[in-house]
């Protein structure tokens, strides 16, 4: 099983891809779990549904 990094505080300099045309990220929008985690950490709640099991870790399959 891949080791996941703990949630980021959103201030670690992670390069986040620009939002998709529809404005709704999904896990395929990211190259790494770290990028998805940075978006999850920077938003209130989980508007992009990046944390399907609500454990605080985004896109665990990346």
LINUR-V688423 format. One record per residue. N is the residue number from 1. RES is the residue in one small letter. PSI is psi in radians with two decimals (* if undefined). OMEGA is omega as a letter, one per 20 degrees, with the letter a starting at -180 (none if undefined). D_FIRST is the distance of its C-alpha to the first C-alpha in Angstrom with 2 decimals. Layout:
BEGIN
N:RES:PSI:OMEGA:D_FIRST
N:RES:PSI:OMEGA:D_FIRST
END
This chain:
BEGIN
1:x:2.40:a:0.00
2:x:2.36:r:3.80
3:x:2.22:r:6.41
4:x:2.52:r:9.12
5:x:2.52:r:12.70
6:x:2.79:a:15.04
7:x:2.41:r:17.57
8:x:2.69:r:20.13
9:x:0.05:r:23.80
10:x:0.08:a:24.73
11:x:0.45:a:26.82
12:x:0.21:r:24.59
13:x:0.34:r:25.96
14:x:2.26:r:23.12
15:x:2.10:a:24.73
16:x:2.29:r:24.54
17:x:2.69:r:25.73
18:x:2.66:r:28.97
19:x:2.57:r:28.91
20:x:2.89:a:29.28
21:x:-0.64:a:32.87
22:x:-0.04:r:32.49
23:x:0.01:a:31.07
24:x:1.84:r:28.00
25:x:2.62:r:24.61
26:x:3.06:a:21.71
27:x:-0.52:r:18.17
28:x:-0.14:r:19.63
29:x:-0.22:a:21.99
30:x:2.62:r:19.49
31:x:-0.46:a:18.06
32:x:2.76:r:15.45
33:x:-0.59:r:13.80
34:x:-0.70:r:16.20
35:x:-0.82:r:19.15
36:x:-0.70:r:18.37
37:x:-0.69:r:17.91
38:x:-0.70:r:21.26
39:x:-0.78:r:22.97
40:x:-0.76:a:21.75
41:x:-0.48:a:22.93
42:x:-0.12:a:26.23
43:x:2.64:r:27.20
44:x:2.22:a:28.63
45:x:-2.61:r:26.77
46:x:1.15:a:24.46
47:x:-0.39:a:27.05
48:x:-0.02:r:24.67
49:x:0.85:r:22.36
50:x:-0.26:a:19.23
51:x:1.36:a:17.81
52:x:-0.56:a:17.99
53:x:0.17:r:17.03
54:x:0.69:r:19.10
55:x:0.11:r:16.75
56:x:0.00:r:17.73
57:x:2.13:a:14.64
58:x:2.52:r:15.61
59:x:1.03:a:14.03
60:x:-0.31:a:10.42
61:x:-0.19:a:10.01
62:x:*:none:11.30
END
